[in-house]
């Protein structure tokens, strides 16, 4: 024996039929504790033989028979007919003994006949028969009155928040306990006192938190099976459970027994709280422990089983009422949320743009969830942040990390209220984005909408430091002791946002569907329009092809007849008539050029492209020498082609056409510069950040007014009809078309020699 | 005895007239047999009983109502009696695919209708010189 043997450790060893891991409360097998609280005795009857096999040592006190005298005796010898008659009834009922309990029976204790409550429960192959005091003063009418008062009060409550305080008050009235708390569990089963009613002079516990370790897992499981738990008097020791030698290694599971002994660790815990007596009623919601009615009394107090049953009933009413109110509240909130969601969906459909749709309306991405600091959207290669957001790449890094770790929930949503803790890179953004929720719109995780919540210094007032202590159990083994100190302990949690509630996550998920549906609708619309456009374009090209050819026939007729006229009747015509014939010719010529250009344009738009590495310099040189024959002033123009023009990926035929049109355009509009020099230059600027290699054709000549720099690329647009320069106004439209087909861009600037046409091509970049 | 005939299938009266006029300006012009469409051309050619008496050359416009020049061409080239008669396709189109198609069908030449009468006259002159005066490819000539 050690000098200072730890009593609790010793008890723990004695109370359980097998070795107990003392270091972990979660492993204490409390349902197998082999002891019974002093306020009752327990007799376990083997069902097969209806013989007593277990009995607590205190049977004499409660039943007037010693435990030794009843072990291995048939049940008829131990209990009166009042009790035994109920056994076959209970065994044959679907709900067992639930509605039969308590059975009131008289026991002869010493010389007195005493009325007792007998409570029978079945546990595997045994009947657990508990005998405890029956309160003489509790008449049926009084009990019903209390019950109906409690229920009426609870049912009258309309406001969710009042429900708790009022219920606590009602319970205290009914039970007379010093303190009645409504104790609610969070997701980790830390408990918080959300309401209480207490005797005057007691310190308030409301708002205090209790760590989940205070009510370990197996205790919570027991609460689900046996919802009322009375610990009547911690000052009186429990009574050990004795067993018959005939049961071998069988240990009794006491889950169903209300008088099941109390874990020494828990007794120690209550001792530190100065609580002598506790009564708890489990509140169960959807099969989960929602919370407890936790009642404390600072002196011994026995609560009659009828009242305990009543409390159980009140707990059920409360739980039902809670569900109802939560459902109502949820319905109202989800109605509001759905309205917001639908409005956003409509806005997306209307604006045909996810960015617009999520931001333009009264309901928008920023007010969808309460307390968000900002939002961000990444969609189809576009990114935009609203109010405040961590840098885009950090969010994408986070997404990559999440994906590595088994991916977001159902691949649809990710949420975290302390992202900086799991993803240290985000720590520095905790102020504005401690909480992050992201919905994913595509399977590649490249399209998403994210919301951010600011970090709040979150304070939790623990009822004592939420750590259990290791206690030296005396023989070199340490055991985990309960918390000793219940001094308020305020913990500040940083880098944590308000949590994303289930409702908010649900809303985000349905918003995701709404966005996708709206986008799909938009896409199908766009696709339809595209198809129509493509068809129209094809039709137009067929049309211009046909028309161009058909137009040529009458032109030939005009031309031919005028020529014949001139040839055959020339001698009859005067100079004026011959001039008219010439004018007819030039009109026809112009018309012919129009037709050629329109045909060219329709050709540029259609047909496949064959991409090659094209060297622009030889193409330009070829075009220039061709055009020098056409434009009379070309000989006087100083032409310069930059050496080593970088190759470009393009369709060679179209590229040639591009240079042909740009250079002939330059020749047409060439005018001498201030020094009287005529010049044309072809070159390129090397690629620089973000900008691909840009090619240009520049010539001396008047600047193009700002307002025309875009319209000159439109069909039949010519700067001025007064200009002497000839042209159909289609040439630059063809240039624009060619550049577009190469996913490039063409624009005009007034620099270099005077007027400059710049372009770049990036045929592989289909996103443009 | 050579017939010195040219068959022209052309639905456009003006184009046909220009052709006739251009032809008539030649020295000793060949005779022009003008058919207003493809069907008429085939019927006309069917009336020639002997292969040797067929026109020296057929010129077919592509776009004609009823039967296009290419269809006529195909029929002529698949008929043993007419397959050796030179056929020139004439069109206002200079689309490369149109030209290629004509040769695929077996055309012996492809001409783009000139927009100037003067050019047409020169063209007709050269056709006459090559296909009528100097061409000795026809089996009937051997």
Interface residues (C-beta under 8 A of the other chain):
Chain A: X545 X549 X552 X553 X555 X556 X557 X559 X560 X563 X564 X567 X588 X592
Chain B: X12 X14 X15 X18 X21 X63 X91 X92 X93 X95 X113 X114 X115 X116 X117 X118 X120
